[in-house]
Amino acid sequence: MSDAFADALDAIYDDDNSAVAALWKQGGTGDGVACRIVRPLYRGNTSSPLALDARRAPYELRVRRSEVPAVAAGDTFTVIETGRVLTARHADPDEEEIEWVVLADSE
């Protein structure tokens, strides 16, 4: 990864307008690991009756692989400022394999 690209990515994660502090717990248990996640993006389909409850709708978040080595279904991310818990449903690395793209449910 080029220094310019790394600097740009760091700027996104360091900016409180685009990322938030979170606590990642493998399997949803344990002490957890502090990390920063790009603010969760609501991906619910409001035309579906199943998506009317936004608290259970799928969200997309991103987390740096340097902070969280692996994400699996059942892992949780607790957003520090709100206490909201997001439970990973599925995760894949991005194209550059720098971040995890995580689909999650909100509890």
C-alpha positions as CSV (number, residue, x, y, z in Angstrom):
1,M,0.0,0.0,0.0
2,S,1.4,3.4,-0.9
3,D,2.1,5.9,1.8
4,A,-0.4,8.4,0.3
5,F,-3.2,5.7,0.3
6,A,-2.3,4.6,3.8
7,D,-2.4,8.3,5.0
8,A,-5.8,8.8,3.4
9,L,-7.2,5.6,5.0
10,D,-5.8,6.7,8.4
11,A,-7.4,10.1,7.9
12,I,-10.8,8.4,7.4
13,Y,-10.4,6.3,10.6
14,D,-9.1,9.2,12.6
15,D,-11.9,11.5,11.7
16,D,-14.8,11.4,14.2
17,N,-17.2,12.4,11.5
18,S,-16.6,9.2,9.5
19,A,-15.4,6.6,12.2
20,V,-16.2,5.8,15.8
21,A,-14.5,3.9,18.6
22,A,-15.8,0.4,19.1
23,L,-15.0,-2.7,21.1
24,W,-14.7,-6.0,19.1
25,K,-15.5,-9.2,20.8
26,Q,-14.7,-12.5,19.1
27,G,-17.8,-14.7,19.4
28,G,-19.5,-11.9,21.3
29,T,-17.7,-12.7,24.5
30,G,-14.6,-11.8,26.4
31,D,-12.9,-8.5,27.2
32,G,-12.8,-7.4,23.7
33,V,-10.3,-5.4,21.6
34,A,-10.5,-1.6,21.1
35,C,-10.8,-0.6,17.4
36,R,-12.2,2.1,15.2
37,I,-15.0,1.3,12.7
38,V,-16.3,3.4,9.8
39,R,-19.7,4.5,10.9
40,P,-22.2,1.8,10.2
41,L,-24.2,2.3,7.0
42,Y,-27.9,1.2,7.1
43,R,-28.5,-1.1,4.2
44,G,-32.1,-2.1,5.0
45,N,-34.7,-2.3,2.2
46,T,-37.6,-0.2,3.4
47,S,-39.9,-1.7,0.7
48,S,-39.6,-5.1,2.5
49,P,-41.9,-5.7,5.4
50,L,-39.0,-7.5,7.1
51,A,-36.9,-4.4,7.1
52,L,-39.5,-2.1,8.8
53,D,-37.8,-2.6,12.2
54,A,-34.5,-0.7,11.6
55,R,-33.1,-2.2,14.8
56,R,-32.8,-5.6,13.2
57,A,-32.0,-4.4,9.7
58,P,-28.6,-5.3,8.2
59,Y,-25.8,-2.7,8.5
60,E,-22.5,-2.5,6.8
61,L,-19.4,-1.4,8.7
62,R,-15.7,-1.4,7.9
63,V,-12.8,-2.1,10.3
64,R,-9.1,-2.2,9.6
65,R,-7.6,-5.7,9.4
66,S,-4.6,-4.3,11.3
67,E,-6.9,-3.8,14.3
68,V,-9.1,-6.9,13.9
69,P,-7.3,-9.9,12.4
70,A,-10.4,-11.9,11.6
71,V,-14.2,-11.4,11.7
72,A,-16.7,-14.2,11.9
73,A,-20.4,-14.5,12.2
74,G,-21.4,-14.0,15.8
75,D,-18.6,-11.5,16.6
76,T,-19.8,-8.2,18.1
77,F,-18.8,-4.6,17.7
78,T,-20.1,-2.3,20.5
79,V,-20.1,1.4,19.5
80,I,-18.6,3.1,22.5
81,E,-20.5,6.5,22.2
82,T,-23.9,4.9,22.0
83,G,-23.6,1.4,23.4
84,R,-25.2,-0.1,20.3
85,V,-24.1,-3.6,19.7
86,L,-23.7,-4.8,16.1
87,T,-23.5,-8.6,15.6
88,A,-21.5,-9.7,12.5
89,R,-23.5,-11.8,10.1
90,H,-20.8,-12.0,7.4
91,A,-17.4,-10.4,6.7
92,D,-15.1,-10.3,3.6
93,P,-11.9,-8.4,3.1
94,D,-12.0,-5.5,0.7
95,E,-10.3,-5.6,-2.7
96,E,-7.0,-4.4,-1.2
97,E,-7.3,-6.7,1.8
98,I,-6.8,-3.7,4.1
99,E,-10.3,-3.7,5.7
100,W,-13.0,-6.1,6.6
101,V,-16.4,-5.2,5.1
102,V,-18.9,-6.5,7.7
103,L,-22.6,-7.1,7.4
104,A,-24.2,-6.9,10.8
105,D,-27.4,-6.8,12.7
106,S,-28.2,-4.3,15.4
107,E,-29.4,-5.7,18.7
